[in-house]
Amino acid sequence: MDLGIKGRVAIVTGGSRGIGRETAREFLEAGVKVMTCSRNGDQLKATCGELAKQTGGEIRGIVADMTQPGDQQRLVDETLATYGTIDILVNNAGTMYSGRFEELTEEGLQTQLDTKLFGWMRAIRTVWPIMRDKNWGRIVSLIGGAGKEPDPYMFGSGMTNSALLNMTKSLSTEFAPHNVLVNAVCPGWVATDLWKRNAGGLQKELGVGSEDEARRLASKKNALGRFGKPEELANAIAFLCSERASYITGVSLNLDGGRLKGLW
Ligand SMILES: NC(=O)c1ccc[n+]([C@@H]2O[C@H](COP(=O)([O-])OP(=O)(O)OC[C@H]3O[C@@H](n4cnc5c(N)ncnc54)[C@H](OP(=O)(O)O)[C@@H]3O)[C@@H](O)[C@H]2O)c1
């Protein structure tokens, strides 16, 4: 399918690995110019080099930290200086804050809120006037199923994610008159570094003897019986950012292989 976004400009935060990296690849293959960021400059440089070589597309990356007020503006300024405009924002940079209530610390929750709630809201604030003035824009945020279906092990992520879902719906209404579409995706378990970093904690939570067993049990909760692949997430994200999704706004699409059983 032709996504109809050749020549558009996208910011994908956290594109050095995982879902962000595959989303950047999808855009490059669709002829979209990409700006990305992460905190680790070496990994970012290597990824941008590999993706440019593999796709022949235009991609740049800068070191930026979504928890730092001011870094979002730097990212936007760099994008405008490089490509002249911004059409698409994918809020992806971040991680999961797992653990039950007794393990949750205020500092840990604050970091999660600083990264995904305040960091992403600031990113939206910086791109919004540009999209508003051109009467075209796509914003997609990677949230997570715990925002819809509370899970004691995902206490900190769940609270953050619910706020992000609320932000998505509210902004989709506010931005719609300017043809700026605001959507979210809610991944279940996806096979990335994030999963590996959480495997020990999940093993303890599920009371099993190995990470493989934890993965098997976590997979069984999904109707499809397996983890997602980063490229499967990227396909749906690129579609939501495309011309083909021109009548979709305010949705939060579950990309979880059928894990959530609720009706939304
Ligand atoms: N994988 C899953 O199962 C899953 C499930 C639900 C939701 N999600 C969400 O999906 C998104 C991507 O997850 P993933 O699995 O692809 O994770 P990942 O493999 O750990 O990649 C995360 C990316 O974000 C960057 N990043 C993290 N914190 C950042 C910060 N403060 N500022 C700038 N860049 C930052 C990382 O680079 P640096 O570390 O170098 O900064 C990396 O490029 C995250 O928001 C995550 O919460 C994932």
The ligand as a Gaussian input file, in Angstrom:
#p B3LYP/6-31G(d) Opt

LIG

0 1
 N        8.498000      -3.411000      24.430000
 C        7.339000      -3.508000      25.048000
 O        6.918000      -4.623000      25.422000
 C        6.484000      -2.288000      25.317000
 C        5.229000      -2.458000      25.922000
 C        4.442000      -1.325000      26.193000
 C        4.909000      -0.069000      25.857000
 N        6.138000       0.075000      25.273000
 C        6.611000       1.448000      24.983000
 O        7.122000       1.532000      23.669000
 C        8.218000       2.479000      23.632000
 C        9.430000       1.818000      22.972000
 O        9.770000       0.662000      23.691000
 P       10.915000      -0.347000      23.203000
 O       10.479000      -1.697000      23.648000
 O       11.264000      -0.116000      21.791000
 O       12.127000       0.124000      24.163000
 P       13.716000       0.058000      23.965000
 O       14.092000      -1.053000      23.059000
 O       14.289000       0.122000      25.328000
 O       14.036000       1.447000      23.179000
 C       13.746000       2.675000      23.793000
 C       14.326000       3.808000      22.960000
 O       14.042000       5.068000      23.611000
 C       15.265000       5.728000      23.962000
 N       15.034000       6.426000      25.229000
 C       14.667000       5.893000      26.423000
 N       14.536000       6.863000      27.347000
 C       14.809000       8.037000      26.717000
 C       14.837000       9.395000      27.126000
 N       14.575000       9.756000      28.399000
 N       15.161000      10.348000      26.221000
 C       15.445000      10.003000      24.940000
 N       15.449000       8.737000      24.489000
 C       15.137000       7.765000      25.372000
 C       16.300000       4.606000      24.025000
 O       17.640000       5.057000      23.824000
 P       18.574000       5.520000      25.084000
 O       18.368000       4.533000      26.175000
 O       19.952000       5.554000      24.519000
 O       18.088000       6.895000      25.454000
 C       15.840000       3.751000      22.839000
 O       16.235000       4.324000      21.616000
 C        8.472000       2.919000      25.076000
 O        7.857000       4.166000      25.324000
 C        7.781000       1.819000      25.895000
 O        7.361000       2.255000      27.167000
 C        6.927000      -0.993000      24.991000

